[in-house]
């Protein structure tokens, strides 16, 4: 095989690999799980599908790209020494449905948490360093809702 043939074969292989990667990413995004680094956690159950992560820039970008597929986005930050907001990834999180049933209880969440839950009203409780914050939200699958939790 000459150099042009090797180059063409290599390009075909790269194209096929790219197409498989895009197909896998699309399928994973539909399921609520992204093919990003292992530090991003995900779960799919009867009431909740979520992904969590965003420590690195690549993870944060991947989660921002996936956000339109999840009607609820939680963002966890703290006030840094320079006064600027900094992401945190160590919040305890509980989500309750409108009947008071606990949908999720998770430790070490953040900085970006994306969730797909049934339409309805929820109470979200986030705790970090003994400081607890509560938010009431209405989730609808036809719109995206971002809820920020910020600690000092």
C-alpha positions in Angstrom: 0.0 0.0 0.0 1.4 3.4 -0.9 1.4 6.5 1.3 -1.8 7.9 -0.2 -3.6 4.5 0.5 -2.3 4.5 4.1 -3.5 8.0 4.6 -6.9 7.3 3.1 -7.3 4.1 5.3 -6.3 6.1 8.4 -8.8 8.8 7.6 -11.6 6.3 7.1 -10.7 4.7 10.4 -10.7 8.0 12.2 -14.0 8.9 10.6 -15.6 5.6 11.7 -14.3 6.1 15.2 -15.6 9.6 15.4 -19.1 8.5 14.2 -19.2 5.7 16.9 -18.1 8.2 19.5 -20.9 10.6 18.5 -23.5 7.8 18.4 -22.4 6.6 21.9 -22.5 10.2 23.3 -26.0 10.7 21.8 -27.3 7.4 23.3 -25.7 8.1 26.7 -27.1 11.6 26.8 -30.6 10.3 26.1 -30.2 7.9 29.0 -29.0 10.7 31.3 -25.4 9.5 31.6 -22.5 11.2 29.8 -19.3 9.6 28.6 -17.1 12.0 30.6 -14.3 11.2 33.1 -14.9 8.8 36.0 -15.3 11.5 38.5 -18.7 12.3 37.1 -21.3 10.1 38.8 -24.6 9.1 37.3 -27.7 7.1 38.2 -30.9 6.1 36.6 -33.8 4.9 38.7 -37.6 4.9 38.7 -37.8 8.5 40.0 -34.5 10.1 39.3 -31.8 10.2 36.5 -28.9 12.4 37.3 -25.3 13.2 36.5 -23.0 15.1 38.8 -19.5 16.5 38.3 -17.9 19.5 36.7 -14.6 19.7 38.6 -12.5 20.1 35.5 -13.2 22.5 32.6 -13.9 19.5 30.3 -16.4 18.0 32.7 -18.1 21.4 33.3 -18.4 21.9 29.5 -19.8 18.4 29.0 -22.4 19.0 31.8 -23.4 22.4 30.4 -23.9 20.7 27.0 -26.1 18.0 28.6 -28.1 20.5 30.7 -30.9 21.0 28.1 -31.7 17.3 28.5 -32.3 17.7 32.3 -35.0 20.0 33.5 -33.3 20.6 36.9 -29.7 21.9 37.3 -28.2 22.6 40.7 -25.0 24.6 41.0 -22.9 24.6 44.2 -20.5 27.4 45.0 -18.8 29.2 47.9 -17.4 32.6 48.2 -13.6 32.4 47.7 -10.9 34.4 49.5 -10.9 37.0 46.7 -14.7 37.4 47.0 -15.3 35.5 43.7 -17.5 32.4 43.6 -15.7 29.1 43.5 -17.3 25.7 42.6 -17.6 23.2 45.4 -18.0 19.4 45.2 -18.7 18.4 48.7 -22.4 19.2 49.4 -24.8 16.7 50.9 -28.0 16.7 48.9 -31.5 15.6 49.6 -34.5 15.9 47.2 -38.1 15.4 48.4 -41.2 15.2 46.1 -44.4 17.1 46.8 -45.7 14.3 49.0 -42.6 14.5 51.2 -41.0 11.3 49.9 -37.3 11.4 49.7 -36.3 11.0 46.0 -32.5 11.3 46.6 -30.0 11.4 49.4 -26.4 11.9 48.1 -23.1 13.0 49.6 -20.3 14.8 48.0 -22.3 16.4 45.2 -21.4 19.3 43.0 -20.3 21.5 41.6 -22.9 20.8 38.8 -25.8 18.4 39.4 -28.2 17.7 36.6 -31.4 15.8 37.3 -34.4 14.4 35.4 -37.3 13.9 37.7 -41.1 13.6 37.0 -42.9 17.0 36.7 -43.9 18.3 40.0 -42.9 20.4 43.1 -39.8 19.5 45.0 -37.9 20.6 48.1 -34.1 20.5 47.7 -31.9 20.6 50.8 -28.2 21.1 50.4 -25.7 21.1 53.3 -22.1 22.0 53.4 -19.9 22.5 56.5 -22.9 22.2 58.7 -24.8 25.0 56.9 -28.1 23.9 55.4 -30.0 25.6 52.6 -33.5 24.7 51.4 -35.1 25.6 48.1 -38.6 24.8 46.8 -38.8 24.4 43.0 -41.3 23.4 40.4 -39.9 21.1 37.7 -41.4 20.8 34.3 -40.0 18.7 31.5 -40.7 21.4 29.0 -38.3 24.0 30.6 -35.0 24.1 32.4 -34.6 25.3 35.9 -31.3 26.3 37.5 -31.1 26.5 41.3 -27.9 28.0 42.9 -26.6 27.1 46.3 -23.9 29.4 47.6 -22.0 29.3 50.9 -19.8 31.9 52.5 
